[in-house]
């Protein structure tokens, strides 16, 4: 993973940790449902950001090498699988 992508991903993971702790406390405290949902949606946003960051880094580094190698078909299959998982 590229260093910039790694830095961004680690920062987003720290935000996720904070959001997770907040969500846990809100559920324990029977917080108002829309507020709980707001935090859950913020967590989803962070996960999508991480997915995009990691995928972009992967495409900028590994993809060009693998597409020019004998592993091209396996790489394409791997990419199709990942994209399929991201749309579920």
Secondary structure, DSSP 8 states (H G I E B T S, - for coil): --HHHHHHHHHHHHHHHHHHHHHHHHHHTT--HHHHHHHHHHHHHHHHHHHHHHHHHHIIIIIHHHHTSTTHHHHHHHHHHHHHHHT-
